[in-house]
């Protein structure tokens, strides 16, 4: 397949600071390391990704255990359904210390943190990593998270995005409170910095306000790279305005292409360069030297999933207790309307099932939550996997891929050993890093101070 000149895949690793990956059955795999509480575990993965020339690793997060199913955390704890969620800052700091080029992203919620806290944190990380920081912006999911932060209930879906818009405006005002070159550090003149190049943020919104200035000088990237995953109508408006690396979930290349075209059109209509938006769908890759070995490997991994994985995660993501329903019972309009979690995910279930009132079986089947079928699965020999990735990429359905793990660290090691060299041989993926920051490696401009 012929590629446009100079177009190369973006490759990102999708990680959890958890006992399992996105595939909750991964912890049951005999080759998954049990060292998820050891920083060395994350540093090893980071070095593996850097050796394979991945652009970035980013860590997903939730601010509560899955505890909506049966109004209890017992199933999640007993069966290891994302029961552990470490703080991401020490994890990506350790990963940054173990690498020199790999981009490093962390998930932070606009619902339960303050703009000043997040702006300072990511500016600091960007300095410490010489310009490799990224922020995965989320609005959080459910009431369990709200309760952990002393809030009675989670805001409604669109209201969360209204808050998030203000959060981004405030964070950017804080990042821009220092101009480049403000620090002069002139000991003889006893002049540390130029006060004319520092200003207050003075941000006043309907929900949020912050005075500033930020206590961290402008960082190497100006702003961290912004990761976003909005797929609902309201989420797309937010993603088109703020997102730079868009992590998405689509079962087909056609669906992903329609999303990419839509987001690029929205960006262009707003006066934003469409090429400043990179769309990367989540995928699983199961590769082996032979097709038969890959099929056996895939079958074994698929067998690690358990029904409780799906039920606990579905209740978490939709902020709704699915334990109250029989498997084949259609949900009423009122019950559907009460779901306040990921609207884009709910839209997906209704669209793929063709049913505005899906049953629990429909939710399990068409969401794929808790199974290996939540994301597309590219499997086979290295050449066959590369063929599948190339087909999506050549059709301009995406700008690259976000690799989720079936087991850790084996997924990343297998991809680095088997698939990355084949993509490089085809000219689809780079052989070396671009000197400079994560933005330089992603082909994204450094933001000017507003």
ZAMARGU-4260 file (C-alpha; in steps of 0.2 Angstrom, whole numbers, plus 5000, padded with zeros to 4 digits):
<rodrens>
0) 5000/5000/5000 | 5006/5017/4996 | 5008/5030/5009 | 5008/5049/5007 | 5026/5056/5008
5) 5033/5058/5026 | 5018/5050/5034 | 5023/5038/5048 | 5012/5030/5062 | 5010/5036/5079
10) 5012/5022/5092 | 5007/5024/5110 | 5006/5012/5124 | 4990/5012/5135 | 4995/5007/5153
15) 4987/5006/5170 | 4996/5008/5186 | 4986/4994/5192 | 4986/4975/5196 | 4979/4973/5178
20) 4979/4981/5161 | 4963/4987/5152 | 4960/4969/5149 | 4956/4964/5167 | 4959/4946/5164
25) 4977/4950/5161 | 4982/4948/5179 | 4977/4930/5177 | 4990/4927/5163 | 5004/4916/5170
30) 5017/4927/5161 | 5010/4943/5169 | 5023/4950/5182 | 5016/4952/5199 | 5027/4967/5203
35) 5014/4981/5199 | 5018/4989/5216 | 5037/4990/5211 | 5043/5005/5201 | 5055/4994/5192
40) 5041/4986/5184 | 5035/5002/5175 | 5053/5007/5172 | 5056/4991/5163 | 5041/4993/5152
45) 5046/5011/5148 | 5064/5006/5143 | 5056/4992/5131 | 5044/5005/5123 | 5059/5017/5121
50) 5070/5004/5113 | 5055/5001/5101 | 5054/5020/5097 | 5036/5022/5104 | 5031/5040/5104
55) 5023/5039/5121 | 5016/5029/5135 | 5001/5035/5145 | 4992/5029/5160 | 4973/5028/5162
60) 4966/5031/5179 | 4950/5030/5190 | 4948/5038/5207 | 4938/5024/5214 | 4937/5005/5214
65) 4923/4998/5203 | 4910/4997/5216 | 4893/5001/5207 | 4889/4983/5204 | 4878/4977/5218
70) 4884/4993/5227 | 4899/4984/5233 | 4918/4983/5229 | 4918/4965/5235 | 4918/4957/5217
75) 4931/4969/5211 | 4943/4965/5225 | 4940/4947/5225 | 4942/4945/5206 | 4955/4959/5203
80) 4944/4970/5193 | 4956/4985/5193 | 4955/4985/5212 | 4972/4993/5213 | 4975/5011/5206
85) 4992/5019/5211 | 4995/5038/5210 | 5002/5041/5193 | 5014/5055/5197 | 5028/5044/5205
90) 5025/5031/5192 | 5028/5042/5177 | 5042/5051/5186 | 5051/5035/5188 | 5047/5030/5170
95) 5055/5047/5165 | 5070/5044/5175 | 5073/5027/5166 | 5071/5035/5148 | 5077/5049/5138
100) 5064/5051/5123 | 5048/5042/5127 | 5033/5054/5130 | 5024/5051/5147 | 5006/5054/5150
105) 4995/5054/5165 | 4977/5055/5167 | 4970/5069/5178 | 4952/5073/5181 | 4944/5091/5179
110) 4930/5086/5191 | 4940/5083/5207 | 4956/5093/5205 | 4960/5112/5204 | 4967/5120/5188
115) 4982/5127/5199 | 4986/5110/5205 | 4986/5102/5188 | 4994/5116/5179 | 5009/5116/5192
120) 5010/5097/5192 | 5012/5095/5173 | 5023/5111/5171 | 5035/5103/5184 | 5034/5086/5175
125) 5038/5094/5158 | 5053/5102/5166 | 5059/5086/5174 | 5057/5076/5158 | 5065/5089/5146
130) 5048/5092/5137 | 5040/5074/5137 | 5024/5077/5147 | 5006/5074/5142 | 4990/5076/5151
135) 4975/5064/5147 | 4960/5076/5151 | 4945/5066/5159 | 4929/5072/5167 | 4928/5056/5178
140) 4914/5043/5177 | 4903/5040/5192 | 4897/5043/5210 | 4910/5031/5218 | 4923/5044/5212
145) 4912/5058/5219 | 4910/5050/5236 | 4929/5048/5237 | 4931/5067/5236 | 4917/5071/5248
150) 4904/5075/5234 | 4887/5068/5235 | 4885/5064/5217 | 4894/5066/5200 | 4889/5080/5189
155) 4878/5077/5173 | 4888/5072/5157 | 4887/5089/5148 | 4889/5099/5164 | 4906/5090/5167
160) 4911/5096/5150 | 4906/5114/5154 | 4917/5113/5169 | 4931/5105/5159 | 4931/5119/5146
165) 4934/5132/5160 | 4947/5121/5168 | 4957/5121/5152 | 4955/5139/5150 | 4961/5142/5168
170) 4976/5129/5166 | 4982/5138/5150 | 4981/5155/5158 | 4992/5148/5172 | 5004/5140/5160
175) 5005/5156/5150 | 5008/5167/5166 | 5027/5165/5163 | 5035/5171/5147 | 5049/5162/5139
180) 5066/5169/5146 | 5058/5177/5161 | 5071/5168/5172 | 5088/5178/5170 | 5097/5172/5186
185) 5109/5186/5186 | 5118/5185/5203 | 5129/5200/5200 | 5113/5211/5197 | 5104/5201/5211
190) 5090/5199/5198 | 5082/5182/5198 | 5068/5185/5185 | 5060/5199/5175 | 5044/5203/5183
195) 5038/5211/5167 | 5037/5194/5159 | 5026/5186/5173 | 5008/5190/5175 | 4993/5184/5184
200) 4981/5172/5176 | 4966/5182/5183 | 4954/5169/5177 | 4935/5170/5181 | 4923/5158/5175
205) 4905/5152/5180 | 4912/5137/5189 | 4931/5140/5192 | 4942/5155/5195 | 4961/5156/5199
210) 4972/5171/5202 | 4990/5165/5198 | 5004/5168/5193 | 5009/5149/5192 | 5024/5145/5203
215) 5033/5136/5189 | 5041/5145/5174 | 5036/5141/5157 | 5040/5123/5153 | 5050/5116/5137
220) 5034/5112/5128 | 5024/5128/5134 | 5009/5117/5137 | 5010/5098/5140 | 5002/5088/5125
225) 4984/5086/5128 | 4976/5068/5126 | 4957/5067/5125 | 4945/5054/5121 | 4928/5062/5119
230) 4916/5053/5107 | 4899/5059/5112 | 4893/5075/5103 | 4898/5085/5118 | 4914/5076/5120
235) 4918/5079/5102 | 4916/5097/5104 | 4928/5097/5118 | 4940/5086/5109 | 4940/5096/5094
240) 4944/5112/5104 | 4957/5106/5116 | 4963/5088/5110 | 4980/5085/5102 | 4981/5066/5103
245) 4964/5059/5102 | 4963/5041/5110 | 4947/5033/5103 | 4938/5016/5103 | 4930/5010/5086
250) 4928/4992/5081 | 4930/4996/5062 | 4942/5007/5052 | 4927/5015/5044 | 4920/5021/5060
255) 4937/5027/5065 | 4939/5036/5049 | 4922/5045/5050 | 4927/5051/5068 | 4944/5057/5062
260) 4936/5066/5047 | 4923/5074/5058 | 4936/5080/5071 | 4947/5087/5058 | 4932/5096/5050
265) 4927/5103/5067 | 4945/5109/5070 | 4946/5117/5053 | 4929/5126/5056 | 4936/5133/5072
270) 4952/5140/5063 | 4963/5126/5070 | 4975/5116/5059 | 4967/5099/5057 | 4985/5091/5057
275) 4986/5097/5075 | 4974/5083/5079 | 4981/5065/5079 | 4968/5051/5080 | 4974/5034/5087
280) 4962/5020/5091 | 4965/5007/5105 | 4970/4990/5099 | 4976/4974/5105 | 4990/4965/5096
285) 4993/4946/5098 | 5008/4941/5087 | 5018/4926/5085 | 5031/4918/5073 | 5017/4907/5065
290) 4999/4910/5062 | 4995/4894/5071 | 5005/4899/5087 | 4996/4916/5086 | 4979/4908/5086
295) 4983/4897/5100 | 4990/4912/5110 | 4974/4922/5106 | 4963/4908/5112 | 4972/4906/5128
300) 4971/4925/5132 | 4953/4926/5127 | 4949/4912/5140 | 4956/4923/5154 | 4940/4934/5154
305) 4927/4931/5167 | 4908/4937/5167 | 4912/4947/5183 | 4924/4957/5174 | 4911/4964/5162
310) 4898/4966/5175 | 4909/4976/5187 | 4916/4987/5173 | 4900/4990/5164 | 4892/4996/5181
315) 4907/5007/5183 | 4908/5015/5166 | 4889/5019/5165 | 4887/5024/5184 | 4873/5011/5185
320) 4870/4995/5195 | 4868/4981/5182 | 4866/4968/5196 | 4847/4972/5196 | 4844/4965/5179
325) 4842/4948/5171 | 4854/4945/5156 | 4840/4946/5143 | 4830/4960/5151 | 4828/4976/5140
330) 4832/4992/5150 | 4818/5005/5151 | 4819/5023/5144 | 4820/5029/5162 | 4834/5017/5166
335) 4844/5022/5151 | 4842/5040/5155 | 4848/5037/5172 | 4866/5032/5166 | 4878/5047/5168
340) 4894/5039/5164 | 4903/5038/5147 | 4889/5044/5135 | 4900/5040/5119 | 4901/5022/5126
345) 4882/5021/5128 | 4879/5028/5111 | 4890/5014/5104 | 4881/5000/5112 | 4864/5007/5106
350) 4871/5009/5088 | 4879/4993/5087 | 4865/4983/5095 | 4852/4992/5084 | 4842/4993/5100
355) 4838/5010/5110 | 4834/4999/5125 | 4848/4986/5126 | 4848/4971/5137 | 4862/4967/5149
360) 4868/4954/5136 | 4868/4968/5123 | 4879/4978/5134 | 4891/4964/5137 | 4892/4959/5118
365) 4892/4976/5110 | 4903/4986/5123 | 4916/4971/5124 | 4919/4978/5141 | 4930/4966/5151
370) 4934/4955/5136 | 4947/4956/5123 | 4934/4962/5110 | 4932/4979/5118 | 4945/4985/5106
375) 4950/4978/5088 | 4962/4963/5089 | 4976/4962/5077 | 4983/4945/5077 | 4994/4933/5067
380) 5012/4933/5061 | 5022/4950/5062 | 5018/4952/5043 | 4999/4949/5045 | 4998/4961/5060
385) 5007/4974/5050 | 4995/4971/5036 | 4980/4975/5047 | 4988/4990/5055 | 4993/4996/5037
390) 4976/4994/5031 | 4969/5006/5044 | 4983/5018/5042 | 4983/5019/5023 | 4965/5022/5022
395) 4968/5038/5033 | 4956/5030/5047 | 4969/5035/5060 | 4986/5043/5063 | 4992/5028/5073
400) 4987/5016/5087 | 4986/5015/5105 | 4992/4998/5111 | 4983/4990/5125 | 4991/4975/5134
405) 4984/4957/5135 | 4998/4953/5148 | 5012/4963/5156 | 5026/4966/5151 | 5024/4953/5137
410) 5013/4963/5126 | 5026/4977/5124 | 5040/4965/5123 | 5032/4955/5109 | 5027/4970/5099
415) 5045/4977/5101 | 5052/4961/5095 | 5040/4955/5081 | 5029/4969/5075 | 5039/4986/5076
420) 5054/4979/5065 | 5041/4974/5052 | 5033/4991/5052 | 5050/4999/5051 | 5055/4988/5036
425) 5039/4994/5027 | 5043/5013/5031 | 5027/5014/5041 | 5036/5018/5058 | 5052/5028/5062
430) 5068/5020/5067 | 5074/5035/5077 | 5067/5048/5088 | 5066/5066/5082 | 5078/5077/5093
435) 5068/5088/5105 | 5052/5087/5114 | 5037/5076/5113 | 5028/5089/5103 | 5043/5088/5091
440) 5041/5070/5090 | 5022/5071/5087 | 5024/5085/5074 | 5014/5097/5085 | 5018/5115/5086
445) 5024/5123/5103 | 5009/5134/5109 | 5013/5153/5108 | 5010/5162/5124 | 4992/5169/5123
</rodrens>
